[in-house]
Amino acid sequence: QSLPLIAFCISLSQITPFRRARGTTMPKGYWVAHVDVDDMERYKDYIAANAAPFAEFGARFLVRGGPKEVREGQTRARTVVIECKDFATAKACYDSVSSQEAKALRDSVSTGDMEMVEGYGG
């Protein structure tokens, strides 16, 4: 049994490109996850375990559940958006040993879809 719909609202002002020293911009990298959690108490173990890789790679939550309205298509109960300084860092964080160890905790208590997206640098 999944948790009730938890949603999000994201402010575009939070999605800003990282500025390089020469004045050009480097797009940030984002994890975008849609998750159905089957056991929130055990899912909290994943949340705790992923705190270390997120801190190590400077990742920060922009969306971590919250009220939402699905306007088109279908989605899962929980939406999470995590921002990293760039796309390469987002991938390195996900691929890190500590993140994959945390993922193993998540996989047994949830079902989800996750993608990494490079932000718009224009």
C-alpha positions in Angstrom: 0.0 0.0 0.0 1.4 3.3 -1.0 1.4 6.5 1.0 -1.2 9.2 0.0 -0.2 11.6 -2.7 2.6 13.9 -1.6 3.5 16.7 -3.9 5.7 19.5 -4.8 5.9 23.1 -5.9 9.2 24.3 -7.4 10.3 27.9 -7.8 12.1 28.6 -11.0 14.3 31.0 -9.0 15.8 28.0 -7.3 17.0 26.5 -10.6 19.8 28.8 -11.5 22.9 27.9 -13.4 26.3 27.6 -11.8 28.6 30.5 -12.9 32.1 29.7 -14.1 35.0 32.0 -13.3 35.0 33.5 -16.9 31.4 34.6 -16.7 29.9 31.8 -18.7 27.4 29.5 -17.1 27.5 25.8 -16.6 24.1 24.1 -16.2 23.4 22.4 -12.9 22.5 18.7 -12.8 19.3 17.4 -11.3 18.0 14.1 -10.0 14.3 13.8 -10.7 12.6 10.9 -8.9 9.0 9.7 -8.8 8.6 7.1 -6.0 5.9 5.0 -4.4 7.0 4.1 -0.9 5.7 0.9 0.5 7.2 1.1 4.0 8.1 4.6 5.1 9.7 3.5 8.4 12.3 1.4 6.4 12.5 4.1 3.7 13.8 6.4 6.4 16.9 4.2 6.6 17.6 5.1 2.9 17.1 8.8 3.7 19.6 8.6 6.5 22.1 6.6 4.5 22.0 9.0 1.5 22.8 12.0 3.6 26.5 11.3 3.4 26.9 11.1 -0.4 24.6 14.2 -0.7 26.8 16.1 1.6 30.0 14.9 0.0 28.8 16.0 -3.5 27.1 19.2 -2.4 23.6 18.0 -3.4 20.6 19.8 -2.1 16.9 19.1 -2.2 14.7 21.4 -4.2 11.6 19.2 -3.9 11.2 16.5 -1.2 7.5 15.4 -1.4 4.8 17.8 -0.6 1.3 18.6 -2.0 1.0 18.3 -5.8 -1.6 18.2 -8.5 -1.1 15.9 -11.5 -2.3 17.9 -14.5 -1.3 15.5 -17.3 -0.4 11.8 -17.5 0.4 9.7 -14.5 3.0 9.9 -11.8 3.9 8.2 -8.5 3.0 9.3 -5.0 6.3 11.1 -4.1 8.4 13.4 -6.2 12.0 14.4 -5.3 14.2 16.9 -7.1 17.9 17.1 -6.1 20.3 19.7 -7.4 24.0 19.4 -7.9 26.5 22.0 -9.1 26.6 20.4 -12.6 25.6 17.3 -14.6 28.9 15.4 -14.0 28.6 15.9 -10.3 25.0 14.6 -10.3 26.1 11.5 -12.1 29.2 11.0 -9.8 27.0 11.3 -6.7 24.6 8.7 -8.0 27.4 6.3 -9.1 29.3 6.7 -5.8 29.7 3.6 -3.6 27.8 5.2 -0.7 24.9 6.3 -2.8 24.6 2.8 -4.3 24.7 1.2 -0.9 21.9 3.6 0.2 20.0 2.7 -3.0 20.0 -1.0 -2.0 18.0 0.0 1.1 15.5 2.0 -1.0 15.0 -0.7 -3.6 13.4 -3.2 -1.2 10.8 -0.8 0.1 9.8 1.4 -2.8 9.2 1.4 -6.6 10.3 4.4 -8.6 11.5 6.1 -11.7 14.6 8.3 -11.6 16.4 10.3 -14.2 19.2 12.8 -14.3 18.6 16.0 -16.2 21.1 18.7 -17.1 19.7 22.2 -16.4 19.2 24.8 -19.1 22.3 27.0 -19.3 20.9 29.6 -21.7 
